[in-house]
Amino acid sequence: MDWKQIYNERLTTASEAVKHIENGSTVVLAHCVGEPPTIVNAMVENRAQYRDLEIRHMVRLSDMDFATPGYEKHFRVNPWFASANSRAALVENRADFTPCFFHEVPRVIREGRSGCDVAVFQVSPPDAHGFCSLGTSVDYTRQAAETAKLTIAQVNKNMPRTWGDGLLHVSAFDHIVEADDNLYEIKPPVIGDVEKAIGEHCASLIEDGSTLQLGIGAIPDAVMLFLKDKRDLGIHSEMISDGTLALYNEGVITGSQKSENRGKMTVTFLMGTRELYDFAHDNPLVEVKPVDYVNHPIVIARQHKMISVNSAIQADIQGQIDAEAMGLRQFSGVGGQVDFIRGVAMSDDGKAIIAMPSVTVKRDGTMISKIVPFLDQGAPVTTTRCDVDYVITEYGIAELKGKSLRERARNLIGVAHPDTKDPLKDEFERRFGEKY
């Protein structure tokens, strides 16, 4: 059958498409910018029809909230990564949370450990052969589309057509909805003096020919400010944002020294502005691949001089990292931090960096140290003390790999904010029986 005939037969409205979702189903939302706004809005508007839908997702940028109070009999949110619109529901026990390394999400979907009855996602318009692109979000989205019993695709002309492994034929979609929503955008952050200091320290560890994993936010963008004198950097990263474009345009990022996918920016999703999405559109330099490839520690380990930069909520003076919760209050998720740190540890000349401001400043001006004697009660250890390589704040670099507990504590206290060191020194002296 001609693909155009298939397409037209399955073309419908969002309100009609979501009526095919059965009560008790598990619905997997495409990740991040790949989430289809028109379909999601239709699901929420159609909530009276549903009973006990489980909603699975990672990062969500949509304001449309399945976890709104009063929706409990219709939807039960159970994310692998807590976004802003699910945190309150988690605190109030109106939602669940499933910890999972990012690279394992496709596997738990594929093996049925996390349900996936329905997949909803958005794609680019079909090409001459009937293939659409998942565009910005291949990650676990492709696996969800392949596993689900019911697939609902939003065809959006604003979705870039990306290279890599994101192509799906229209015959893979049970229902097709055409809607040209604007893609979610994340504007570049404001970079202050603290972030610049952290960025400069991080950049001092990055050599020519290194391959980088950087996230989104002021610190990753600050790191890139100090890489302009480097040469032949590569990208193998969970994601890229707009900060990458400047380095590419200045000739710093070439990928010529990468051990695998040489010359390519290898990512699993994109999150930034329209400029980034336009750059990725039909650009063979940007390869968007599934997360069980990009984030797999064995794949990461194959990159020579692999550098990862991730952040944290707290680090204790043993070097244990909490990057996802405030005590028992889930704030985000494991994401790809451990994937990359463990992969980097097996990479020749690899370096894994935890970069964070030394303090959190509350609205009343009170400073809360992010380097602490003990992680908050109930807080998870995202990255173990044996995995941590470098911890960087605006006050310097603390090297932990191969260091004793005493040395680790000294090094970490050394990069704490001066006004917060006294309790740390007291604990050092109590624990080790000597003056700091």
N, C-alpha and C positions, 0 to 999 in steps of 0.2 A: 504494500500500500504506500502511496506517495506520502511523504512526511507532512505536506501541507494539508492533506485530507485528515490525517491523524490530528494535527494541530487544531483545525477548525472544528472537528467533532468533539474535542475535549475542552474547547474554549468556553468559558462560562464567567459568571460574575463571582465576586468574592463571597457575597452573602449566600449564593447557591452552593458554592464549593464547600464551605465550612459546614453545611448541613449534613455532609457525608461523614463527619467525624462522629464516631459512636461513643456513647457513654462508657466510662471506665477506661478509655484509651489513654495511652501515654503519647504525648505530642512533643516532638523534639523541634525546637526553634533553631533556625540557622543562626550562626554565630555573628554577633557584632553587626557590622554594616550589611551583612547578608540577610538579616531579619527582614521579612516582607511586611511593611507597615499596613498596606491595605488589607492583607489577609488577617493579620493579627487584630486590627481594628474590628474586622467582621466577626472574628471569634468572640471578642469581648462583647460586642453588641448583641451577639446571638447567645449569650451565656445562659439565658433562661431555658434553652433547649438541653443544656449539658448537665450531667451529673458525674462528679468524680473524675474529671479529666486531670491527669498528671502532666505538668508542664516542666520540661527539662531544657536547660540552656546553660550557656556560660555568660560572657559579657553581653549585657543588653544596654542599648543606648535609647531605646524607645521610652516615651512617657506613658504609654499604654500599659497598665499594670494589672496583671492577672491576680496579684496578691492584695488587691484592694479589700479592706474590711467589708464583710458582707457577701463576698464572692466565694466563701469557703466551700459551700456545697456544690459549686460549679467547678472550681479549679483548686488544685493543690500544687503549689510550686515546689520543685525539688531540683535546684540547680547544682551544677558542678563548680560554679563560681558565683559568689553573691554580688549582685549589682545593686545600685542605689535603690531600685524599686522593689527589692526583695528583702532588704536588711531588716526593716521594721517587722515584717511578717515572721522572719526567723526568730527575732527576739521574743515575739509574742506567741511563739509556737503555733503559728498558723501556716508554717511552711517547714519543709525538711531541707537538709543539705547533705550532699554526697561528696566526700573528699575523693579526689582522683587526680593523678598526674595527667597533664594535658595530653601527652603522647599516648596514654592508655584509653582515652575516651572512645576513639573508634573501636578499639577492641572490646570494651565492655558493651558497646552497642551491638557489635557484630556477634558476640557470643551470647547475647540475650541477658547479660547481667544487669544492664539498665534497659528498661523497656523502650521500644521505638515502634509504636503502631502507626504513627502518622508523622510525616516530615513536612514542614512548611519552610519555604526558602524562596529567594528571588534569583533570577538569572538574566543574562543578556538576551536580546532577541536572537532567534535562530539564524544560523548561517545558511548558505546555499544548499547544504546537505542536511539541514534539520538539527544541527548541534547547537546547544546553548552553553554559555559559560557561567559557572558559579561566581566568577569575577573576583570580588574582594575576599571571599570566605570559602576556602576549600576545606581546611582543617578537619573537623569531624562532620561537617555538613554533607560532604560527599557520601560518607559511610551511612549517615542517617537516610539519605535519599535512596541508597541502594538496599537498605535493610527494611525500611518501612513498608507496611502493607498498603498504605495509602499515601500518595504524594500530591501535594498541592504547590504548584510553582507560580510565582508572580513574575511575569515577563516585563522587564523594566528597561527602557531604552537608555536610562542613565547608568545602568550597571556596566562597568568596563568589561571588555572581553579579554581575559588574561590568558597567558601561556602557562603551561604546567600540566596539571592533571585535573582540571575542573570542568571538562566538557561532558555534557549529558545530552543524549538524544531526546527529542520531544516525546518519543514513544515511552520514555521512562516516567512521564508525568501522567497521573490519573486525571487531574483537573488543572487547567491553565487559566490564569487570571491576568489580564493585561492592565497594568497600572504604572504610570511613569512618576512614581514618587521621587522626590529629591533624596539622594543618599544621605545618611547621617554623616555629619562632619564634626571633627574635633579640631578646634582652632589651636594654633601653636601657643604654648604656655608662655607666661612671663618668666624670664630667667633673672633671678636676683643674684646678689653677691655671694650668698651661701652656695647656690647651685653652681656658680662659676668656679668657686674654689674647689668644690667637689669634682667638677668636670675636669679641671686642670690636673688634679691628683690622678684621676682615672686615666687621663690621656698620657700621663708620664709612664704608664705601664704598657702602653700599646705601641708595638713596634711596626715598622714598615712591613707590608706583606701579611699583616694579621687579618683574620676573618672575624667579623663582629656579630654579636647578638645584642641588640639594644631594644629597649621597650619604648614606651611613650611617656612624655612628661618633661618637666623642666630639667631634671638631672640628665637623662639621655641626650636631650638637645644641647645641654651645656657641655657634655663630653664632646659632642661633634664640633663645637666652637673651637676646640683646642686640637683638632686633628687636621687642620688645613695644611700643616707642613709635613704630613705623613704621605707615604707613597704606596700605591697599589693595595689599598685595603679592599677587603671583600665583605659580602653580606651573606650570612647563613643565619637567619633570625626567625623567631616565631612571627614577628611582624616588622614592618617598617612604617614610619610616619614621615611627615614633610621634612624633618630635619635631615633625612638621608639625601634628599634631592639636591640641596646646596653642595654637599660634598661630592656628589656625582657630577654636578655641573662644573665644579672646579677641578675635576680630573683626579680627585683623591681616591674615589672608589672606582676601581677597574675590575676587580675580581681576578686579575691575571695570575695571582699566586695561590688561588684556592686549589685544594687537593681534589675536590669533587664539585661538579657543576661549575667548572672554571668559566669566568667571564659573566656569570649570571648572579642576580640577586635572588636568593632562594628563600622564600617565606611561606607561611601557611595562611596568613590573613593580612589585610591592609586596613589601617584606620588613620584617617587624617582629613585633609581638605580635598575639595574638588580637584585641585592641582595635582595631588598625588594620584587620584583615580584616573585623571586624564593621562598622566605620565605612564601609568601601568597599562592603559588600554592598547591592546594589540602590540605590546612591546615585548619582543623576544628576550630582552635583558631581564625582565621580571618574571620569575617562574613561581606560581602559587601552587603548592603541593599539599597533600594530606599531612596532618600533624603527626601521624604515626610514622611518617618518613622524616619530616623536617626536625621534629623534636625528639626523635629516638636517640638515646644516648650513644648507641653504637654508630649511627650516622654522624652525629656531632663529633665523635671521637676521631673520625677519619679526616677532619679538617686540621691541617697543620697551623699552629699559632692561633688557635681558636680562643676568642675573648668573649666572656659573657659579663654583662652588667645588669644587675637586678637590685631591687630595693628591699626594705624591711620595715616592719613596725617597731620591733625591738630586737636587740642583741644582748644576751647576757654575757657575763665576763668569762664564761667558758667558751663562748663562740657559738652558742645555739641561737638560731634565727627563727623568729616568728614573723612571717610575712603576710599573714592572712586574717588574724583575729585580734580583738582587744579583750583579753581574758576569754570568756566563753562566748563573747559576742562576735559572730562571724562577720568579717568586713569584706573579704574578697574570696580568694581561694588559692590553692597551690599553684595553679597555672603551670607555666613552663619553667619556673625557677629551678627546681630540682632536676628536671630533664637536662637542662643546659649545664648546670654545675657538675653533674656526674659525667656528662659527655666531655666537658672541658677537662676534667681531671684525667681522662684517658687520652687526651689530645697531646701530641708532641708540642712542647712549649706553650701549652694552654694556660690561661689565667682566668679564674672565676672571681668576680668582684661583687661584693654587696656594698652598694653606695647609698648613703642616706644622710640627711641633716643630723647633727648631734642632738637636737632637741625638737620637740613639738611645742609650739607657742600657742597657748590657749587665748581665748578672746580677751581675758582680763590681763593678759601679759605674762601669766605664770608660765615658766619653762618646765617641761617634763622631759627628762633625759630619755633618749632612745637606747642608750647603753645602760643596762641595769644589772644589779647584783643577781636577781632572779627574774625570769619571765613571769608575767602576771599569772596569778592562779587561774588554772583552766586553759591557759593559752597553749596552742599546739606548737610543737617543734616542726616547723616547715622544713628547715635544712639543718641536719645534725652538725654537731661540732666537728666531727671527722671530715665532713664534706667542705667546710668553709675554708676558703683560701685567703682572700683579702677582705677586710672591712674598711671602708673609706668614709670619712666625714670631712667637713670643711677644715678640720684641724689636722688632717694627715691620713696616713696609710698605716693600718694595723695588719701585719702579716701573721697569719695563724697556722698555716700548714706546717706540720712538723714541729710545732712549738709545744712546750709543756703547758700544763694548766696555769702555772705561775707566770710563765712568759706571756701566755695569751691574755691573762688578766692585766698584766702591766701594759701590754701593747694596746689593748682596748681602752683602758682608762686614759691612756695617752692621747687618744683621739676624741675623748668626751669633751663636752663643753666645760670650760674652767669653772663655771658657777655651779656645776652639778657633780663635781668630782669628790667632794667630801664623803658622801655616803658610800661611794665606790671604793675609796681608799680605806674607809673603816672596815668594809667587808673583806677587802684584800688582806688587811692586817689580822682580822679575826680568822680568816680561812687559812692563811699561810704562815702566821706567826712571825711576821717581820714587817718593818716599816716600808711603806710604798716608796 
